[in-house]
């Protein structure tokens, strides 16, 4: 139950409601009255009512004029009396109280046994608030009851209390006073906020006011209700309950369409049993900067770092925006800069995992920071997408109100704030209000190697050599945040019996699957692979030579775009791997599933990042199943389909490097995209003269690679074979013993029969 200081304010509210005759005498209101008047007052009123009931039962005149006639035979009267705990009156030292109990027993419960058997002299009669409410409410339902009489009885009891207590000056709890100081609330705002707090913590208060005409929950009625309850002018109340008022903008109160309520996190703070709880630690937590990297180890330009430090030291309030891919060191940089300048770095503390509630907590903390944080500190707003209006949450139903608040806040605070976001789709008017915006791009392979060396050293590990770290940087395209997690776990593990190296590989692999949604790296070139097995429209040596010349003489042309087209199994993907290995280049493999996103604009963002990463690392970019992305714009059903294709075409033109695309359905590619490919190479089925070598390479383990003239003739009669067919049959028979060449050829024939016949599609007219 709320502490005693709440009773004074409720006393004033009930006093006004009784005078105005606004309250209905139901269980909830009577329970609140019972709380306000206390145990002694409840016992006093119960004894008066019981005394009158006895008088009426005996045909005597009512003393308090609460009952209108003498019909006390109604069984509901007996039920009502049972809620009064009347037997407790026999415990009282007052003879008049004891007499009332004996009279009730005699007149209404003659057959209920010996009353003296329960007597314990000297104890006080007690009726709880809930029973008091039920008792009065049950009497109200009886036709002989005079509600005006009980109102007068209540009013006389409360009048006496009002004379004893100054209800115009409330003593608020320490938490509430501190909250009011932090948000600089005036008396009207304090009255409103505290009343909403009481309604959250005293359930009957909310219930009984809902049944009156004073519904303070409904926005349109609230100002009128409070003007009566608190005796404050209607206009002042209305002003403080607008969406742009301090109570609402600081998220102390929430306005949801037409309803007004106290924010959950504010209620949690006020209900804290520890009155010495620190409001600062409720909103903020200090970041540990002792182990942060030196500022110089971050990948920012020197002039950006210098500007950052200058603004933090010299400005009276500043807004800095750090944006870019997750895990690129944005949060770590704020700790480094705080350590460099010797200032405290604070993060906003959130207590709820629900995104909507977290947003409310952050907004309250931002408003509190204006009076709580010193100028020699940095406030970091991590994951600021939603509050900056660049996220996907539907929390702020009135976006214009939130944008207006945000833009005003960015201009009028006097603290140093660093806003961190992975998403830059915020309103231009918000973007314009940042003093400095720095982009953190994903790490290149070279930068990952450097980061891995620092990470391994900071974890006190010496597990991987320089060469091994370079392989990790190549295979695991993770940002330092994810890489660091795996190494730090092993650094903290004291058990030397475990193979830490293998565990780190396992952890890195899990991170890749979780964050990238794919295997750690592409499979190596097939053991059976031989570039002579492919049947291409351009000589293999010329393809390699062309790509090699681009890297040697690339200044004259920005990029080299190559298209591999042909039916499945003709070796397109393996040939792309062969080119990358022959030229000692890493191949960045992407498929439609890696790029397509369900979020609006997400695919375009992934496309841009794909090209950016390949260019940054100097990789050959291999786009498999490219027909899923190069959709003909003339057939597009939706605008986003056109947008995705446009983005691909734009990035192709801007890309500085080698792009190889592969497709099984060249006819499904947009014609404008076809024009952008410098080389269009068709992969066909194997030529007859290549079949013996391919057969011997794949099936050497079964019959020593020897094939008879008869079997060779049968093999050459098969039309439409490609390397993929040989591989499929090999995988099917790899564990079969004693299989003959004739059986293998029969299986190859079956493999051909499974293919769907397709009409050939050339490149004429493209």
N, C-alpha and C positions, 0 to 999 in steps of 0.2 A: 504493500500500500504506500501511497505517496506520503512523504513526511509532513509534519504538522504545518509547515509554512504554506502548503497548498490549501489547507483548510480555510485560511483567512480569505484567500481570493474566492474560493467557492462559496464561502459565507456571504460575500457581497453579491455574487451572482444569484444565489437562491433568494436572497432578500429582495432583490429587484424583481425577480420572476414572480414571487408571491404577491408583491405590491401591484404589479402589472396584470396579475391573474393570467399570465401566459402559460404557466406550466400545467400539464395534466397530471392528476394525482394517481400515477401508476407506480408499479413496482420500482422502476428505474429511478424516477424522481424521488420517491420516498427513500430509496436506498441512499441516494446522494444526501438528502436531508439528514438521514441517520448518521452518515459520515460526518457531516458538518457539525451537528449538535453534540456528538460524542455519546459515550455510553451512559453518562448520567442523564443527559437530555432525553435519550431514547427511553430509558427506564421511567423518567418523569412523565413523558407523554403516554406511554403504555399504561401506567398506573391510573392516569386520569380517565383514559378510555375504558379500561376495565371497571373502574368505579362507576361510571355512567351506565355501563351495561348491566351491572348488578342492580342499580337503582331502577332501571327500566324493567328488569325482570320482576322486581317486586312491586311494580306499579307506581314507583315514586318519581318525582320530577327530576329531569336531567339537570345537573349542575353546570355543565359546560356547553349545553345546547348543541351537542354533536349528533344526537339521534333524534329523529323526527316523531317516532311513535313507539309504542310499548310492545310491538310484536317481535319478541326475541326468541320465538319458537323455531325460526328458520334454522335448519341444520347447518347452513353456511356460517351462522354465527359461531357455532361450536368449532367449526374448522378454523375460523379466523382466530379464535381465542387460543387454539393450540399453537399457532405461530408466535404467540406473545411470550412464551416461556414463563407463563404466569406462576408455575409452581416455584420458580426461583424467588418469588416475593416472600415466601415463607422463611427464607434465609435472612431477610433483612432484620436489622435491630429495631427499625421503626415499627411501632405497634400498628400504625395506620396501614402500612404496607402489608404486614402480616395479616391484618384483618381483611384486606382486599383479596388476598390469596384464599383465605378460608371461605369468604363469601362466594368467590367464583366456584370453588369446589362444591360448596353446598348447593348453589343455584343451578349450575350447569353440569356438574360431574359427580352427582351423588353416589353413583355406583362404581366409581373408579378406585375404591380402596381408601386406606387410612392415609391422610395427607401428612400427619405428623411423622410417619415412618421415614420420609425423605428430608425431614427438617435438620438443618445444620446451622444453628444460631450464629450470627455475626458475619455471614457471607453476604455478598452483594448480589442483587438481581442483575442478570446480564442478558441482553438480547442483542445479537449481532446485527450488523447493518443489513445483511441480506434478509434475515428473518423479519426485521423491522419493516423492510420494504414489502414483503409478502403479507405481513399482518395488516398494514394500512391498506394495501391494494385489495385484499380480500374483503375488508370492511366497506370499501368504496362500492363494491359490487352488490352490497346488500341495500335493499330499497329503503331501509329505515335510516340510512347514513346521510348526514348533512355535510357535503364537501366544503361548504363555506365555513362551517364550524371548525373543521380540521385545519383549513387554511389559516383561520384566526389563531388556532392553537399553535400551529407551526410558527406563525409570524410573531406571536408573543414570545415564544422560546428563542427565536433567532434575534428578535429585537434586544433581548437581554444580552445576548452574546455580542451584538454589534456595539452596544454601549461599552462593553469591556475591551473590545479590540478595535484598533484604528485600521479599518479595511481600506483606507485610501492609500496607505503606504505598505506595499507588500515586501516581505523579506524573501528575496529569491535565493535559491541554493547557490553555492559558490560556482558550480559549473556553469549555471545560467548567467551569473553575473560576469564571469570571465568571457563567455561566448559573446555577451552583449558588448563588452569592451572591445573585443577583437574586431567585431563587425560594426562597431560604432553605432549601435542602435539607439534611437530616441525612445521616449516613454511609450508612445503609441505603438511602435514596432515591438517593444518588449512585452507590452500587454497582450498584443495579438499572438505573438510567438509563444508566450507562456501558456496562453489559454489553449492553443492547439496542442501543446505538449501535455497539458492536463487531460485533454480529451483522449489522447493516445494512451495514457497510463491509468485513467479511471474509466473503465468501460461504461458503467451506468451513466456517467455524465454525458457521453456521446449519445447513448441510446435515448435518454429522456429529452435532450435538446432536439434530436431528430423528430420527435413527436410533437414538438411545439412549432409555433410559427417562426421561431428564431433558429432557422437552419443555417448555421455558419459554414457548413461544408459546401453548400452550393454557392458558386461565385456571385450570382446575381442577388442572392438574399443575404450574403455574409455581411455586407456593410451595414444593412439595416439592423441585422441581428446584433452585431457588436455595438452599434450606437446605443442600443437599449441595454445590453448586458454590461458594458463597460462605461456607459455614460460619456462617450466620446463622439464628437460630431460626425455625422454621416459622411461628409466630404473628406475628412481626414482619414477615416477608415477606408473609404473607396480608393484613395490615393495610394495607400500602403498595400493594397491587394491587387494592384495592377501588375501585369506581366513585366513591366520595366521598373518595378519598385525594388528596393534593396533586398527585401525579404525573399523575393522571387528570383532576382538575378544572382544572388549568392546561394541559391538552392537550399535556403533554410526552409522555405515553404515550396511546395510543388503545386502547380496549376495544371491539371490535366483536363482539357476541354472546359467543363463547367465545375469541376470539383477542386477543392483546395485541401491540402493535407500537409502535415509535418514530414519532412524528408527522413527516411529511415536512419541515415547515418547521424543526423542531428539528434534524433531520439535516442539512439544508442549511446551517444556521448553523454547526454543529460541523465540517462538512467544508470550511469556508472556509479556503483556503490561507493567507490573511493572518491571522496570529495576533493582530495588533493591530486587527482589525476591531472596530468599535464596536457593542456589543449594543444600545445605546440607539437608534442609527440603524437597526438591523435592525427594531425594533418601531415606532418613531415617526418622524414627520417634522414639522418646525416649519412652521406656516402663515405665509405672508407677509401681515401685516395692514397694511402701510404704505399700500396704496391702497384700503383698505376704506372704505365709506361711514360718515358720521357716524351715531351711534346714533339721533339725532333724525330721520334720513331714513327709518328703518324704520317700518312701519305698526303698531307695538305701542303700546298705551296707556302713558301715562307711568307709571302705578302699576305696570304689569307690568315695565317697564324698571328702575324704582327697586328693586323687590323682587328682580329678577335681580341687580343690582349689589350689593345689601346681602348677599344670601346668598353670593355669590362672595367677598366681602371678609371676612365675619365667621364663616362656618361652618367647622367642621373636617370637611370632606367633605360634598359635596352632590350631588344628582341633579336635573338639569333636563331636562324633556322638551319638545322642539320638534316639533310635528306639524302635518300639513296637506298640501295638494296639492304635487306636485313643482314646483320652480322658483319658489317663493314667497319665497325669500330667507332660509331657515333657516340654512344654512351661512354665508352672508355675515354674518348677524347675529352669529354667534359671534365672527367676526373683528373686527367693529365693537366688540363689548363688551370683547374682549381689548385692543384698541387704547385704548379709553376708560379702562380700569383700569390700563393699563401692565403687563399680565401676558402671558406667552408662551402661545400657543395651539398645541396639538399634535394631529395626526391620527394614527390608527393606519395603519401602512404594511402593505399586503398584497402578497404576492409571487406569488400564484396566482389565476388568473381563475375557477377552479372554485369554485362557491358553497360547497360543503361545506368545502373547504380554507380558503377565506377566513374562514369562521366559526371554524375551529380557530385560525387565526392571531389573530383578534380576541380570542378568549377567552384565549389565552396572553398577548397584549399587556395585556389588562385585569388579569390577575394580576401581570404584571411591573410595571405602573404603580404598584401599591401601594408598591413600594420604590424606584422610579426617578423618579417625578415629584414635584416639590415642591408645597407647598400654594399657592404663588403662581403657579400655572399652571392652564390649562383643557385638559382632554382632551375632544376631540370625537369621538363615535362616529357617523359618518355611515352612512346606510343600515343602521340598527340593527334593521330589521324582524325578521330571522331570529334574532338573538341575544336579542331581547326576546320571542321566541315569537309574533310577529304576522305572520310571513311564511308562505309556502307550501312551504318546503323540508322534505324528509323527513330532513334530516341527523340531527337528534336523535331517535333511535329511541325512547329512553326519555325522553319529555317530562317526566315527573315529576321525574327526576333533574336535568334541566337547569333546570327551574323552581325547584327547591330551591336549586341552586347560585346562580342568578341573584338570587333574593330575599335569600339570605344575603349575597351580594356587595354588593348595593345598600345593605345596612344596615351593613356593617363596614369599608368602605374610608374613607380619610381624604383623598381628593382631590376636586377639583371636576370633575364629568363632565357634559357636555351630550350627551344622547341625541337623535338626529334620526331621525324616521321619517315615512313617508307613509301608514302603515297603523296603525290604532289597535286592531286586533282582538287585543289581548293579554289575558292573564289578569287579572281584577280584583285579585288579590293583588299582582301586579306594579305595576299602576297606582297602588295606594295608597302605594307607596314613593317616589314622586317628590315632591320638595319644592315644585317649581313646574312647571306644565305650561302651555304657551302654544300656542294654535292660530294657524297662519299660513294665512289664507284666500286664495283666488285673488284677483287684482287686479280691481278694477272698471275700467270704461273710463276714468273720470276718473283713477284711480291709474296706469293704463297710460300715459296722456298725460304725467303728471308724471314717471314713470319714464323714458319715452322722451326727455324733455328732458334729464334727467341723464345718460342713456346716451350721447346724441349729443354732449353737451358733454365727457364723460370720454373719448370716442374722438377728440376734437379735430376734429369734423366739423360743418359748417354746411350740410347738404344739404337739410333739410326745414323748411318753415315751420310755424308753429303749426297752421294749418288742415290741412296735410298730415299732421302727427303725429296729429291728432285722427282723420283718416280711417284711418291705420294702426292706431290703437288700436281703432277700430270694426271694421275688417275682419279684423284678425289678433288673435284672442283668445288670445294667448300670454302666458305669465308672463315677468317681466323676465329670468329666466335665459336663455330662448330668444331674446328680443329682443336682449339684450346681445351674444350670440354673433355675430349677423349684423353689428352695427355695429362691434364690435371688430375683426373681420376686415378690414373696409374701412378702419378707422382705422390699421391697421398696414401698409396697402398704399401704397407710395410712388409708384407709377406713376399720374400724373395723366391719362394718355391714356384710361384706361378710364372708363366711365360707372358711377361708384360707386353712384349712385342706383338704376339698373336692377338692378345686381348685388344690392343690399340687398333689393329687392323679390323677386328670384329666391330668395335665401336664406330670406327670411321665408316665401315660398310653400312652399318645400321643408319648412320646419319645421312649417307647418300640416298638410301632407299626412302628414308623419311622425308628429307628435304627436296630431293631431286626426282623421286618417284621412279628410279631406274637402277639398273645394276651399276656396280662401281665403275666399270670401264667396259669398253667394247671388247668382244672376244678377239683374241689374236687371229692373225691370218690362218685360214684352214691349213692343216698339215698337208692335205692333198693338192693345195693350190699351185697352179702353174699358169702364168699369164698366156701361155701358148694355147691353153684350152678354150679361151674366149674367142668368139667370132664377131669381130666388131667391124663397123663400116669404115673406120679409120685405123690404120696400122698401129699396133701397140707401141712400137718404138716412136712413132710420130706423136702419140698422145703424151707419153712421158717427156719427150723432148720439148713439146709446147709448154707444158707446165713448168719444166725446169727453166726454160728461157724467160718465162714471166718472172720468176724469182730472181733471175740474174739481171734482167733488163726491165724490171717492173716500173721504172720511173716514167716510161713513155705511155703506159696504160694503167688506169686506176685499178682495174680488177680483171679477173678471168673467170667467166661463168661457163660451166660445162654441163650439158644435159646427157645423162645416160638413160636411154629408153629401150624397152624390150620386155618380152614376156618373163614371168617369174622363173628363176633358176638359171638364167643365162650368165650370171656372174657379175652383175653390176656393183653390188655392195663390196664383194671381195676384191674387185678390180680397183675400187676407190681406196681400199686399205692398202693394196699393193703399191699404188702411186705414193701414198703418204710414207710408207716404209722405204720405198726406193729413193725418195727425196729427203728422208730423215725428218719428216714433218709430223707433228701430232695431228690427228684427225678428230675434229669436234663433230660428233654424230648427233643429229637431231631428227626426230620423227614428228609427225603431226600430233601424236599423243603428248609429246613434250611441250608443245607450243599452244595448242588450242585451250582456251579457257572459257569457263561458263560466265565469268564476270564481264560486264560491259567494258570494253576497251582493254580487257586483260590479254587477249591474243595479240593485239597490236604491240602491247608493252613487251610481251615475251619475244616477239619477232625482233624488235629493236635491240633487246638485251642479247639475243642469240648472235646477231651480227656484230654487236659491240664487243662481246666476249671473244669471238673468233679473231677479230681484228686486233684486239688488245694483246692476245697471246700469240699471234702470228700463226694460227692454226689453219689447216684446210677445213673449211666448213662443208660437211656432207649432210644434205637434206634428203632423207629417204621418204618415199611415199609423197613426193612433193605435189602430186595432183590433188591431194586433199587440201592443199593451201592455195595453189594457183587456180582457183575456180574461175571459170569464164564469167565475167561480170555481166554479160548480156543475159545470162540465165539466172542471175541472182534473184532470190525471192525476198531477201531482206537487205536492208541498207548495210548491216554490219558485215555481210559477206563481201560487199564491194569494198568496204573500209579495210578489211583484212588483206584482200588482194592488192589494193593500192599501197598499203604499208610495205608489203613484200617487194613490190616493184620499186618503191622509193629506196628501200634499204639496199636492194641489189645495185642500184646506180651509185649509192654513196659508199658502198663497201669497198675497202681496200684490202684485197686478198684474193684467194682462190675459193670459188663456190662450185661444188659439184652436187647436182640434183639427180635423183633417180626416180623413175616412174615406170609402172607397168601399163599405164593408161595415158599415153601421150595425147590422145584425142581429147582428154578432159582438161587440158591445160589452157589457160587464157592465152589468146593469140599475141597480146602485147608482151606477155612474159616470154613467149617463144622467141620473139625478136631480140630479147636481151641476152640470149645465150650465144656466146662466141663459137662454141663447138657443140654440135648436136650429133651424138654418137649412138648408133643403133646396135644393140646386142642381139644377135640371132642365134638359132640353134647351131649345134656343132656341125662342122663339115665332116663328110664321110671319112676323109683321110686322117682326121684327128681322133676318131673313135678308138682305134687299137691302143694308142698311147694312154688315152683317158681310162680305158678298161683296165689296162695293166697297172696303172697307178693306183686305182681304187681297190682292185681285187687281188693284189699281189699276194696277200696273206692266205688266200684260200687255195689257189692252185699254182702258186709260184709265179704268177703273172703270165703263164704260158697259155696261149689260146690257139686252138687248131684252125686250119684254113676253113673247115666247115663251119665252125662257130663264128669265125670272123666274117664269113659271108652272110651268116644269119644276122650278125650284129649290124652290118652295113645296110641291110635291107630295112632297118628301123629308121623311120623318118621322124624328125622333130625331137630328137634327144638333145638334152643340154646338161651341163655339169650338175644342176640341181637334181636331175633324175638319177644320176649315178650316186649322188650322195644319199638320196632317199632310200635307194635299194641297199646301199652299204649299211645304213643305220638299221634297216630291217633284218639283215642277215648277220650282223657283226658277231653274234654269239651262237650262230648256227655252225655245226660241224658237218664235214663231208658233203658240202653243197658243190654241185658241178657248175661248169661254165654255162651249160645249156639251161640249167635252172635259173642262173643269174640273168641270162638273156631273156628268158621267159618273163621274169619279174620286171625287167626293163620295158618289155613290151606292154605289160600290164600298166606300168607307170604312165606310159604314153596315152593309154586308153582313158586314164582318169582326167586328162586335160580337157578343158572346155575349148571347143573350136572357136577361134576368133579370126575375123577378117583382118588381113595385114593393114597397117596404117603407116604410110610413109611420111616423109617430111616435105613433100612437094607442096608448094603454095603457102608454106609457113613463113 
